[in-house]
Amino acid sequence: MKILLALTFFLGLNVEAQSTLGRGNDPVPPPLPPSAPLQLAPRLGITGDVDITLTDIIRAALANNRDIEVSRIANIKSVLGVKSAKGYFDPVVGGTGYKLRNVSPQSSSLGGGTNGRLTQKELFADPQINGSSPWLGSTYKLDLSSSRQESDSTFNTLNPTYVTSANLNLVQPLWGGLLFDANRERVAVAKKSRTQTQEQFRDQVITVTTQAIRAYWELEYAQRSVEVQTEAVRLAEQQDASNRRQVAQGIEAPVDVIQTQTQISTYQQNVFNAQEQLTRAENTLKALVLPNRDDPLWSTALHTKIDLGEADATPPLDEAMHQALTHRPDVSAGRIGIQLSELDARLAKEQVKPQINLTAQLSSQGLAGQTVAQTTDIFSALFGPIIDRVNTLSAAAGLPPVSSSTGGTSTIPPIFVGGYGQSLSNLRAGSFPIVKVGLQVSIPIRNRTAIAQSGIAEQNKRQSITQQQRLEMNVESDVRNTLQQLVNSRLVLTASQRARALAEQQLASEQRQLQAGTSSVYLVLQRQNELVSAKLREIRATADCGEAEADFDRATANTLTKQNIDIAAVDKGKIS
């Protein structure tokens, strides 16, 4: 019995010694890391905020986008281009006129001058009109010349005289240039280019509208991302506060607080990155829809307002393809490009033909003036002495005398007596016509330049057709891709919504297990990460779905109809 008591005593001393030694060597637990509350970075340059809808963004883009403005100017230029091309057929009115006074020296009386000088005066006017016909390649020139001529010649029978003439010159191609020529080609090309520019404008409107929709959805995603990341920080902070209370009660170890603080720091980094992404998305949208750098919205935060509603039914592939090939503006513009190349080829073929032109000139002349009494008979002055001598010799020989006829006895036809009106009357009567008809022939030997240009034009036509085929293949690919993207994005959205709901349930279950002591902080934090990822995938899927619908509408040329855009109003800059 004594031995048993002794053993018990020594064992008690040993246990007490070990307990004392253990308490002296226990490490001091490290202090808990301090809390680091989330402080959002300031939005630099942002002084206010505004709610903005997708419709507002589209209208602003159509009114202010610089690319659309460039296309709008191109539309105006194309209209002016048609007017310019038609201007080749505008008649040209012109003419010449002058007033002349000419004093010339005369050394002989035969010159008709007195005192050795002859003075002539003339007033001349020749209005004319010329141009080309838009039919059959004809060219014409019509002029009406009038002059008043005055002279102090002693031989004048009319002074002053009025000389008039009307001339019509026509050139009509008979082969090359008869059915088509450069001027008519310019008009046809300008009209086709006008239509092509309108299609390109429509394509630009669709492109910018799609860009605006995508940018709006990216801004929506960026805003929701900031909210999700901020909520993740709040959720981790709540867990951190719970862990601190548990550590203070001795239920949990300090390492659990360190775990939550690490999680909080990671989430805060994600918040700051999401804020930067938000700024970039917002500025991208502003650059797309604002008119200039001075717009006050640059200093305003934009808040999206999206009503998801029900998604439209997905059309069959054949229907979508028919819609795209029928209504896409780039396909229409490509077809017009083929027509333009056909016009060039047609002109090149015309220029290979020989040039054979029919020329015609029709003229009528008029003349009138005031009669002049003759004071000097030049015939008598020159031949009078000779005739007298001949008559003297004839009388001596018994011959009859030679009768003398003076120039002064000549009479002027009455139609020439009068003023300018009489001259015009003679012109209208057509008593003095000129009719001239001829042919102009030009046949280049070998004509290699024109033949080569015709060959080049044909190859350009083939090239345009090939490019159109390539474009239609790209349209086929685009429609198939965007339709598949639309279908998949809707399925992804449904799956992401379900995954987010399950992640919420999983986190709630893990938190209950932690409170019951059957789980750990590590697992709770892992479930929080999974929930944050699920929420991010859901908002990403939502944005992707909206962008997929915009891309599919663009691929099938349904954007204008779906967004109620009046292309004529956009062209005029009247956005309602």
VENWO-V743204 format. One record per residue. RES is the residue in one letter. SS is DSSP state (H for helix, E for strand, - for the rest). NEAR is the number of other C-alpha atoms within 8 Angstrom. Layout:
RES,SS,NEAR
RES,SS,NEAR
//
This chain:
M,-,4
K,H,5
I,H,6
L,H,7
L,H,8
A,H,8
L,H,8
T,H,8
F,H,8
F,H,8
L,H,8
G,H,8
L,H,8
N,H,8
V,H,8
E,H,8
A,H,8
Q,H,8
S,H,8
T,H,8
L,H,8
G,H,8
R,H,7
G,H,6
N,H,6
D,-,6
P,-,4
V,-,4
P,-,5
P,-,5
P,-,4
L,-,7
P,-,7
P,-,4
S,-,5
A,-,4
P,-,4
L,-,6
Q,-,4
L,-,6
A,-,6
P,-,4
R,-,6
L,-,4
G,-,5
I,-,10
T,-,7
G,E,7
D,E,9
V,E,8
D,E,8
I,E,10
T,E,9
L,H,11
T,H,7
D,H,8
I,H,13
I,H,12
R,H,10
A,H,11
A,H,14
L,H,14
A,H,11
N,H,11
N,-,14
R,H,7
D,H,8
I,H,13
E,H,9
V,H,8
S,H,11
R,H,11
I,H,8
A,H,9
N,H,13
I,H,8
K,H,8
S,H,12
V,H,9
L,H,8
G,H,10
V,H,12
K,H,8
S,H,8
A,H,11
K,H,9
G,H,7
Y,H,8
F,H,10
D,-,8
P,-,8
V,E,7
V,E,8
G,E,7
G,E,9
T,E,7
G,E,8
Y,E,7
K,E,8
L,E,8
R,E,8
N,E,7
V,E,8
S,E,7
P,E,7
Q,-,11
S,-,6
S,-,7
S,H,9
L,H,5
G,H,9
G,-,12
G,-,14
T,E,9
N,-,4
G,-,10
R,E,10
L,E,15
T,E,12
Q,E,12
K,E,11
E,E,11
L,E,11
F,E,11
A,E,11
D,E,11
P,E,11
Q,E,11
I,E,12
N,E,11
G,E,11
S,E,12
S,-,10
P,-,8
W,-,5
L,-,11
G,-,14
S,-,12
T,E,11
Y,E,12
K,E,12
L,E,11
D,E,11
L,E,11
S,E,11
S,E,11
S,E,11
R,E,11
Q,E,13
E,E,10
S,E,11
D,-,10
S,-,11
T,-,10
F,-,8
N,-,9
T,-,9
L,E,11
N,E,12
P,E,10
T,E,13
Y,E,15
V,E,13
T,E,14
S,E,12
A,E,12
N,E,12
L,E,12
N,E,11
L,E,12
V,E,11
Q,E,12
P,E,14
L,-,10
W,-,10
G,-,13
G,-,13
L,-,11
L,-,7
F,-,12
D,-,11
A,H,7
N,H,9
R,H,9
E,H,12
R,H,9
V,H,11
A,H,9
V,H,10
A,H,12
K,H,9
K,H,11
S,H,11
R,H,13
T,H,9
Q,H,12
T,H,12
Q,H,9
E,H,12
Q,H,12
F,H,12
R,H,10
D,H,11
Q,H,11
V,H,10
I,H,12
T,H,9
V,H,13
T,H,12
T,H,12
Q,H,8
A,H,14
I,H,13
R,H,11
A,H,11
Y,H,12
W,H,12
E,H,10
L,H,13
E,H,11
Y,H,11
A,H,13
Q,H,10
R,H,9
S,H,11
V,H,12
E,H,8
V,H,11
Q,H,14
T,H,11
E,H,8
A,H,11
V,H,12
R,H,8
L,H,9
A,H,13
E,H,10
Q,H,8
Q,H,9
D,H,11
A,H,8
S,H,8
N,H,11
R,H,10
R,H,8
Q,H,10
V,H,11
A,H,7
Q,-,7
G,-,7
I,-,7
E,-,9
A,-,8
P,-,11
V,H,6
D,H,11
V,H,13
I,H,10
Q,H,10
T,H,13
Q,H,11
T,H,8
Q,H,10
I,H,11
S,H,8
T,H,8
Y,H,12
Q,H,12
Q,H,8
N,H,9
V,H,12
F,H,10
N,H,8
A,H,12
Q,H,11
E,H,8
Q,H,9
L,H,12
T,H,9
R,H,8
A,H,12
E,H,11
N,H,9
T,H,9
L,H,12
K,H,10
A,H,7
L,H,9
V,H,15
L,-,13
P,-,8
N,-,5
R,-,6
D,-,5
D,-,8
P,H,6
L,H,8
W,H,11
S,H,9
T,E,11
A,E,12
L,E,9
H,E,10
T,E,11
K,E,8
I,-,6
D,-,4
L,-,5
G,-,4
E,-,4
A,-,5
D,-,4
A,-,4
T,-,5
P,-,6
P,-,6
L,H,8
D,H,6
E,H,8
A,H,11
M,H,11
H,H,8
Q,H,11
A,H,13
L,H,11
T,H,8
H,H,10
R,-,13
P,H,11
D,H,9
V,H,13
S,H,12
A,H,12
G,H,12
R,H,9
I,H,12
G,H,10
I,H,12
Q,H,9
L,H,11
S,H,13
E,H,11
L,H,11
D,H,10
A,H,12
R,H,9
L,H,12
A,H,13
K,H,10
E,H,11
Q,H,10
V,H,11
K,-,8
P,-,11
Q,E,13
I,E,12
N,E,12
L,E,13
T,E,12
A,E,12
Q,E,12
L,E,11
S,E,11
S,E,14
Q,E,14
G,E,14
L,E,14
A,E,16
G,E,15
Q,E,11
T,E,9
V,-,8
A,-,5
Q,-,9
T,-,5
T,-,8
D,-,10
I,H,8
F,H,9
S,H,10
A,H,9
L,H,7
F,H,8
G,H,10
P,H,8
I,H,7
I,H,10
D,H,8
R,H,8
V,H,10
N,H,11
T,H,9
L,H,8
S,H,11
A,H,10
A,H,7
A,-,6
G,-,6
L,-,7
P,-,7
P,-,9
V,-,7
S,-,4
S,-,6
S,-,6
T,-,8
G,H,9
G,H,7
T,H,6
S,-,5
T,-,4
I,-,8
P,-,6
P,H,5
I,H,8
F,H,11
V,E,13
G,-,11
G,-,11
Y,H,9
G,H,7
Q,H,13
S,H,17
L,H,11
S,H,9
N,H,13
L,H,16
R,H,7
A,H,6
G,-,9
S,-,8
F,-,8
P,E,9
I,E,8
V,E,8
K,E,7
V,E,8
G,E,7
L,E,8
Q,E,9
V,E,8
S,E,7
I,-,6
P,-,6
I,-,4
R,-,4
N,-,8
R,H,6
T,H,6
A,H,10
I,H,11
A,H,8
Q,H,9
S,H,12
G,H,8
I,H,8
A,H,13
E,H,11
Q,H,8
N,H,9
K,H,12
R,H,8
Q,H,8
S,H,12
I,H,9
T,H,8
Q,H,9
Q,H,12
Q,H,8
R,H,8
L,H,10
E,H,10
M,H,8
N,H,8
V,H,11
E,H,9
S,H,8
D,H,9
V,H,14
R,H,9
N,H,8
T,H,12
L,H,10
Q,H,8
Q,H,9
L,H,12
V,H,9
N,H,8
S,H,12
R,H,10
L,H,8
V,H,9
L,H,12
T,H,8
A,H,8
S,H,13
Q,H,9
R,H,8
A,H,9
R,H,12
A,H,8
L,H,8
A,H,12
E,H,9
Q,H,8
Q,H,9
L,H,12
A,H,8
S,H,8
E,H,12
Q,H,10
R,H,8
Q,H,10
L,H,12
Q,H,8
A,-,7
G,-,7
T,-,7
S,-,12
S,-,8
V,H,9
Y,H,8
L,H,9
V,H,13
L,H,11
Q,H,8
R,H,12
Q,H,12
N,H,8
E,H,9
L,H,12
V,H,11
S,H,8
A,H,12
K,H,11
L,H,10
R,H,9
E,H,12
I,H,11
R,H,9
A,H,13
T,H,9
A,H,12
D,H,10
C,H,12
G,H,10
E,H,11
A,H,12
E,H,9
A,H,12
D,H,10
F,H,12
D,H,11
R,H,12
A,H,13
T,-,15
A,-,13
N,-,9
T,H,13
L,H,11
T,H,7
K,H,8
Q,-,7
N,-,6
I,-,8
D,-,7
I,H,8
A,H,6
A,H,9
V,H,12
D,H,9
K,-,7
G,-,7
K,-,8
I,-,8
S,-,3
//
